[in-house]
Amino acid sequence: MFNTRPRVVVIGGGYAGTVAANRMSRKAAVTVINPRPHFVQRTRLHQFAVGNHHASGDYRRLLAKGVDLLVDTATRIEPGTHTVQLASGETVDYDYLVYAVGSTATRRSTVPGVEEFAFPVAEFEHAERLKFALAGLDDDSVVTVVGAGLTGLETAGELAEQGRRVRLVCSGVIGPTLSEKARAATYERLADLRVEIIENARVTRVGPDGFTLDDDTVLESAITVWTAGFGVPELARSSGFRTDELGRILTDETLTSIDDDRVIAAGDCAAPSGEPVRMACQSALPTGLAAADTVLSRIAGEEPANLDFGFNGVGVSLGRHVGVVQFHERDDTPKEQAYAGRIASTIKDLGLKAAMAGLRVEALRPGSVGFPRGGRHPSKTIEDLSRTEQPMA
C-alpha cells in the first residue's frame, strides 16, 4: 500500500524541532534533518564544558515511533519545488516544512580576534572545544567570560565553583533582564565564588593570551569565553525568505512564513508578527507544539490557531548547588518574587528535567503535552510586515 500521508520535513532537532516532529507523527510522515546523530541539551552546555554533564540525549528515546532522523545539514530551501538541499548533495521533498534551526553564537563578530581566539558555548562542538582547552589549564590561570547574560552568568558560576580564577566582563550590568532582587542575589553568589566582575566595559580586541577593553586596558586571560549575544543561521535569508535583522524568519501569529504557507517556523529562529519571543527552551517547546498544530490544522483543512503561550520566569544556576529563580508574568514581565540558594538551584534543575520529560511524553503519546497560555499580545499585523519588510534577494 502506498503511503499517502503528507510529508513533513523538520529542519533542526533541538527542543522545538523534536517536540514538533513528535506532535505530527500520527498524522504525517515526518523526517527530522539534524547535523548530529544525538540530541543536544543546549541548556546544559555550560555544564558539559566543565565536565558536569553530558548535555546530550538519545533520539531513540526522544523521537516518536515512525519519525525518521536524517543526519545531514540543510543548505537551501527551495519553496518552488518543495525541496530541501543537503550538504551531502541529496535533496528531500516535503509537503510542509517546519523551520526549527534554533540559534547559535553571534556570527562574524565585529570584535577583532573573537573568531580566532575566543571560545563560544552556544553549540555542542563549541562547548567540547572549551572542555578540551580547560583540561590543559592549571587552576591559577585566569578564565574570562565575556557577556553577563544568563549564559555568561551560568558559565562563570560553573567555572568558579571548580576553584578556577574567573573574571566576568560585560558592557552594562550583570543579568540585565533580572530584577534588582534577583541581581543582588547573583552578585552575592558570585562574590562568594570570588568571581572578579568588570561592568560597563566593552572588549575591543581578543588575543591568544588576553584581551583589550575600550579604555585601552589590556588584561591577561588564558581562555576567553564569549557569550556576548546569539545569532540565527542564515538558511532562511539565503533561501529567499523575508527575515528580521537577526535572520529570524518572519511569520504571522500561526507561525506560518509570510512568504509561503507551507513553511512554518518554531523556536529561536521564528519572528511571529516581527516580534519574536525570548530565546529560551521555555519558548522553544510551546512554539514547537504550536507549529506542529498549525501543520496538522492545514492537513485537516482547518484554520490554524494563533500562537498563545505564557512564560513562567527565569532560572540561573550559579554552580551545582546554588541558583537564582525570578518569576514572571505570562507576558514575560518580571515579578518581584524571586528565590536564591539551593531551592532555586533545585527549581532550575527540575525545569530542565521537565523539558526532557516533555519530549519523551510527546514521543510516546503525541498530542498529550500542554503549555502555559495567556502571554502573547503582538502589536503588529501581517499587513504591517508586508509593508515594512522587503524580500531578501
C-alpha positions as CSV (number, residue, x, y, z in Angstrom):
1,M,0.0,0.0,0.0
2,F,1.3,3.5,-0.9
3,N,1.9,5.9,2.0
4,T,-0.5,8.8,1.3
5,R,0.3,10.7,4.5
6,P,1.6,14.2,4.0
7,R,5.4,14.5,4.1
8,V,6.7,16.9,6.7
9,V,10.4,17.9,6.9
10,V,11.6,19.4,10.2
11,I,14.9,21.2,9.9
12,G,16.6,21.1,13.3
13,G,16.4,18.5,16.0
14,G,16.5,20.7,19.1
15,Y,13.7,21.2,21.6
16,A,11.4,22.9,19.2
17,G,12.0,20.6,16.2
18,T,11.9,17.4,18.2
19,V,8.6,18.2,20.0
20,A,7.1,19.4,16.7
21,A,8.1,16.1,15.0
22,N,6.6,14.1,17.8
23,R,3.3,16.0,17.7
24,M,2.8,15.4,14.0
25,S,3.9,11.8,13.9
26,R,0.5,10.2,13.9
27,K,-0.9,12.3,11.0
28,A,2.2,12.7,8.8
29,A,5.3,11.1,7.5
30,V,7.9,13.1,9.4
31,T,11.7,13.5,8.7
32,V,14.0,15.4,11.0
33,I,17.1,16.8,9.4
34,N,19.8,17.4,12.0
35,P,23.6,17.8,11.7
36,R,24.3,15.5,14.7
37,P,23.1,11.9,15.5
38,H,22.4,12.9,19.1
39,F,20.1,15.4,20.8
40,V,21.9,18.4,22.4
41,Q,20.6,19.7,25.7
42,R,21.5,23.3,24.9
43,T,20.6,24.5,28.3
44,R,23.4,22.3,29.8
45,L,26.3,23.1,27.5
46,H,27.9,25.3,30.2
47,Q,27.9,22.2,32.4
48,F,29.3,20.0,29.7
49,A,32.1,22.4,29.1
50,V,33.3,22.0,32.7
51,G,32.7,18.2,32.9
52,N,29.5,18.3,35.0
53,H,27.0,16.9,32.4
54,H,26.9,15.0,29.1
55,A,24.4,17.6,27.7
56,S,23.2,15.1,25.1
57,G,20.2,12.7,24.6
58,D,19.4,9.6,22.6
59,Y,17.0,10.3,19.7
60,R,15.8,6.7,20.0
61,R,14.1,7.7,23.3
62,L,13.2,11.2,22.3
63,L,11.6,10.8,18.8
64,A,8.2,9.1,18.3
65,K,7.9,5.8,16.5
66,G,8.0,6.3,12.8
67,V,9.8,9.6,12.8
68,D,12.9,9.4,10.6
69,L,16.2,11.1,11.6
70,L,18.4,12.2,8.7
71,V,21.9,13.2,9.9
72,D,22.8,15.9,7.4
73,T,22.8,19.7,7.1
74,A,20.2,21.7,5.1
75,T,21.9,24.2,2.8
76,R,18.9,25.6,1.0
77,I,15.2,25.5,0.9
78,E,13.5,25.6,-2.5
79,P,9.9,26.7,-2.0
80,G,9.1,26.4,-5.7
81,T,9.8,22.7,-5.8
82,H,9.1,21.9,-2.1
83,T,12.6,20.5,-1.6
84,V,15.5,20.9,0.8
85,Q,19.0,20.7,-0.5
86,L,21.5,19.0,1.8
87,A,25.3,19.3,2.3
88,S,25.6,15.7,1.2
89,G,24.3,16.7,-2.3
90,E,20.9,14.9,-1.7
91,T,17.5,16.6,-1.7
92,V,14.4,15.9,0.4
93,D,10.9,16.5,-0.8
94,Y,8.2,18.0,1.5
95,D,4.6,18.9,1.6
96,Y,5.1,21.0,4.7
97,L,8.3,22.2,6.3
98,V,8.9,23.2,10.0
99,Y,11.8,25.6,10.2
100,A,13.5,25.0,13.6
101,V,17.2,25.7,13.1
102,G,17.5,27.4,16.5
103,S,20.2,30.0,17.3
104,T,23.9,29.9,17.6
105,A,26.8,32.2,18.7
106,T,26.8,35.6,17.0
107,R,28.3,35.1,13.6
108,R,31.2,37.1,12.3
109,S,31.8,39.2,15.4
110,T,33.0,42.7,14.6
111,V,35.4,42.5,17.5
112,P,38.9,41.5,16.2
113,G,40.2,38.2,17.4
114,V,36.9,36.7,18.6
115,E,36.6,34.3,15.7
116,E,40.2,33.1,16.1
117,F,40.8,33.1,19.9
118,A,37.6,33.2,21.8
119,F,35.5,30.2,23.0
120,P,31.7,30.3,22.4
121,V,29.5,27.8,24.2
122,A,26.3,28.1,22.0
123,E,26.7,24.7,20.3
124,F,27.9,21.2,21.3
125,E,31.1,21.5,19.4
126,H,31.8,24.9,20.9
127,A,31.4,23.5,24.4
128,E,33.5,20.4,23.5
129,R,36.4,22.6,22.3
130,L,36.2,24.7,25.5
131,K,36.2,21.5,27.6
132,F,39.4,20.3,26.0
133,A,41.1,23.6,26.5
134,L,40.1,23.7,30.1
135,A,41.5,20.2,30.7
136,G,45.0,21.5,29.9
137,L,44.8,24.6,32.1
138,D,46.2,25.0,35.6
139,D,43.9,26.3,38.3
140,D,45.9,29.5,38.7
141,S,45.2,30.7,35.2
142,V,42.5,33.3,34.7
143,V,39.5,32.3,32.6
144,T,37.5,35.3,31.4
145,V,33.8,35.1,30.5
146,V,32.7,38.0,28.2
147,G,28.9,38.7,28.4
148,A,26.9,38.5,31.6
149,G,23.5,37.5,30.3
150,L,22.1,34.2,31.6
151,T,24.6,32.0,29.7
152,G,27.6,34.1,30.8
153,L,26.5,34.0,34.4
154,E,25.9,30.3,34.4
155,T,29.3,29.6,32.7
156,A,31.1,31.8,35.2
157,G,29.4,30.1,38.1
158,E,30.3,26.6,36.9
159,L,33.9,27.5,36.3
160,A,34.3,29.3,39.6
161,E,32.7,26.6,41.7
162,Q,35.5,24.3,40.4
163,G,38.1,26.6,42.1
164,R,39.2,28.4,38.9
165,R,40.1,32.1,38.8
166,V,37.2,33.6,36.9
167,R,36.7,37.1,35.5
168,L,33.3,38.3,34.2
169,V,33.2,41.2,31.8
170,C,30.1,42.9,30.4
171,S,29.1,46.2,28.6
172,G,26.4,47.0,31.1
173,V,25.4,45.4,34.4
174,I,25.3,41.6,35.0
175,G,22.0,39.9,34.3
176,P,20.3,42.9,32.6
177,T,17.0,41.0,32.4
178,L,17.0,40.3,36.1
179,S,15.1,42.2,38.7
180,E,17.0,44.2,41.4
181,K,16.3,41.5,43.9
182,A,17.5,38.7,41.7
183,R,20.5,40.6,40.6
184,A,21.5,41.3,44.1
185,A,21.4,37.6,44.9
186,T,23.5,36.9,41.9
187,Y,26.2,39.5,42.9
188,E,26.3,37.8,46.4
189,R,26.8,34.3,45.0
190,L,29.5,35.5,42.5
191,A,31.3,37.3,45.3
192,D,31.2,34.0,47.4
193,L,32.8,32.3,44.4
194,R,35.4,35.1,44.2
195,V,34.5,36.0,40.6
196,E,36.0,39.3,39.5
197,I,33.3,41.4,37.9
198,I,34.0,44.2,35.4
199,E,30.9,46.1,34.4
200,N,30.3,48.8,31.9
201,A,33.3,47.8,29.8
202,R,33.5,46.7,26.2
203,V,36.0,44.2,24.8
204,T,37.5,45.7,21.7
205,R,40.1,43.0,20.8
206,V,40.8,39.4,21.8
207,G,44.2,37.7,21.5
208,P,45.6,34.3,22.3
209,D,46.6,35.4,25.9
210,G,44.2,38.2,26.8
211,F,42.0,41.0,25.5
212,T,41.7,44.8,25.4
213,L,39.0,46.9,26.8
214,D,37.5,50.1,25.3
215,D,39.7,52.3,27.7
216,D,42.8,50.5,26.2
217,T,43.3,48.4,29.3
218,V,45.0,45.1,28.4
219,L,44.2,42.1,30.6
220,E,45.7,38.7,30.6
221,S,43.4,35.7,30.1
222,A,44.4,32.1,29.4
223,I,41.0,31.4,28.0
224,T,38.4,33.9,26.9
225,V,34.8,32.5,26.7
226,W,32.5,34.6,24.5
227,T,28.8,34.6,25.4
228,A,28.0,38.2,24.2
229,G,25.0,37.6,22.1
230,F,23.4,35.0,19.9
231,G,22.7,34.9,16.2
232,V,20.5,32.8,13.9
233,P,21.6,30.6,11.0
234,E,21.4,32.2,7.6
235,L,19.4,29.4,5.9
236,A,16.0,31.3,5.7
237,R,17.6,34.5,4.4
238,S,19.8,32.8,1.9
239,S,16.8,30.8,0.7
240,G,14.9,34.0,-0.2
241,F,12.6,34.2,2.8
242,R,11.9,37.5,4.5
243,T,13.6,37.7,7.9
244,D,14.1,40.2,10.7
245,E,17.5,41.9,11.2
246,L,18.9,38.9,13.1
247,G,17.8,36.5,10.5
248,R,14.7,35.0,12.1
249,I,12.1,34.1,9.6
250,L,9.1,36.4,9.6
251,T,5.8,34.7,10.3
252,D,2.2,35.5,11.1
253,E,0.7,34.5,14.5
254,T,0.2,31.0,13.4
255,L,4.0,30.7,12.9
256,T,3.4,30.5,9.1
257,S,6.0,32.2,6.9
258,I,4.6,35.4,5.4
259,D,6.2,34.2,2.1
260,D,5.0,30.6,1.9
261,D,2.1,28.9,3.8
262,R,3.8,25.5,3.6
263,V,6.7,26.7,5.7
264,I,6.1,27.1,9.5
265,A,8.7,28.2,12.0
266,A,9.4,27.4,15.6
267,G,11.8,28.3,18.4
268,D,14.6,30.9,18.4
269,C,14.6,31.3,14.6
270,A,11.0,32.5,14.4
271,A,9.8,36.1,14.4
272,P,5.9,36.0,14.7
273,S,4.5,39.3,13.6
274,G,8.1,40.6,13.6
275,E,8.0,40.5,17.4
276,P,10.0,37.3,18.4
277,V,9.6,35.8,21.9
278,R,12.6,35.4,24.2
279,M,15.2,32.9,23.0
280,A,14.8,30.1,25.6
281,C,13.9,26.4,26.0
282,Q,10.8,27.8,27.7
283,S,9.6,29.3,24.4
284,A,11.1,26.5,22.2
285,L,8.7,23.8,23.4
286,P,5.5,25.8,23.2
287,T,6.3,27.2,19.7
288,G,7.3,23.8,18.5
289,L,4.0,22.4,19.6
290,A,2.2,25.4,18.1
291,A,4.0,25.0,14.8
292,A,3.0,21.3,14.7
293,D,-0.6,22.2,15.5
294,T,-0.5,24.7,12.6
295,V,0.7,22.0,10.2
296,L,-1.9,19.5,11.5
297,S,-4.7,22.1,11.0
298,R,-3.6,22.7,7.4
299,I,-3.5,19.0,6.8
300,A,-7.1,18.7,8.1
301,G,-8.3,21.7,6.1
302,E,-8.9,23.7,9.2
303,E,-7.9,27.3,10.2
304,P,-4.8,27.2,12.4
305,A,-4.9,28.9,15.8
306,N,-2.8,31.9,16.7
307,L,0.2,31.5,18.9
308,D,-0.8,31.7,22.6
309,F,1.6,30.8,25.4
310,G,3.0,32.4,28.5
311,F,6.3,32.4,30.4
312,N,6.9,31.4,34.0
313,G,10.2,33.1,34.8
314,V,13.9,32.8,34.6
315,G,16.3,30.4,36.3
316,V,20.0,30.9,36.6
317,S,22.3,28.1,38.0
318,L,25.4,29.5,39.6
319,G,27.3,26.3,40.2
320,R,25.7,22.9,41.0
321,H,24.1,23.8,44.3
322,V,23.1,27.5,44.2
323,G,20.9,29.4,41.8
324,V,18.6,32.3,41.4
325,V,15.0,32.0,40.1
326,Q,12.9,35.0,39.1
327,F,9.2,34.6,38.5
328,H,7.5,36.4,35.5
329,E,4.0,37.3,34.4
330,R,2.8,35.4,31.4
331,D,3.9,38.2,29.1
332,D,7.5,37.8,30.4
333,T,7.4,40.8,32.7
334,P,9.4,40.2,35.8
335,K,7.6,39.9,39.1
336,E,9.1,41.0,42.5
337,Q,9.1,37.3,43.6
338,A,12.5,35.6,43.4
339,Y,14.3,32.8,45.2
340,A,18.0,32.3,45.7
341,G,20.2,29.5,47.1
342,R,19.7,25.7,47.0
343,I,15.9,25.8,46.5
344,A,16.4,28.0,43.4
345,S,19.0,25.6,42.0
346,T,16.6,22.7,42.6
347,I,13.7,24.6,40.8
348,K,16.0,25.3,37.8
349,D,17.2,21.7,37.5
350,L,13.6,20.4,37.8
351,G,12.7,22.7,34.9
352,L,15.4,21.3,32.7
353,K,14.4,17.7,33.5
354,A,10.8,18.6,32.8
355,A,11.7,19.8,29.4
356,M,13.3,16.5,28.5
357,A,10.4,14.6,30.0
358,G,8.0,16.6,27.9
359,L,9.9,15.4,24.7
360,R,9.7,11.8,25.8
361,V,6.0,12.0,26.8
362,E,5.1,13.7,23.4
363,A,7.0,10.9,21.7
364,L,5.0,8.2,23.5
365,R,1.7,10.0,23.3
366,P,1.6,12.6,20.6
367,G,-0.8,15.5,21.4
368,S,-0.6,15.0,25.2
369,V,1.8,17.8,26.2
370,G,0.4,21.2,27.0
371,F,1.9,24.6,28.0
372,P,1.0,27.8,29.8
373,R,-1.0,30.3,27.8
374,G,-2.1,33.9,28.0
375,G,1.1,36.0,27.4
376,R,1.1,36.8,23.7
377,H,0.0,40.4,22.7
378,P,1.6,41.4,19.4
379,S,1.3,45.0,18.2
380,K,2.0,44.3,14.5
381,T,-0.2,42.7,11.9
382,I,0.6,40.7,8.8
383,E,-0.2,43.9,6.7
384,D,2.4,45.8,8.8
385,L,5.1,43.2,8.0
386,S,4.2,43.2,4.3
387,R,4.6,47.0,4.1
388,T,7.7,47.4,6.1
389,E,9.8,44.3,5.3
390,Q,11.4,43.8,1.9
391,P,12.0,40.3,0.4
392,M,15.6,39.1,0.7
393,A,17.5,38.5,-2.6
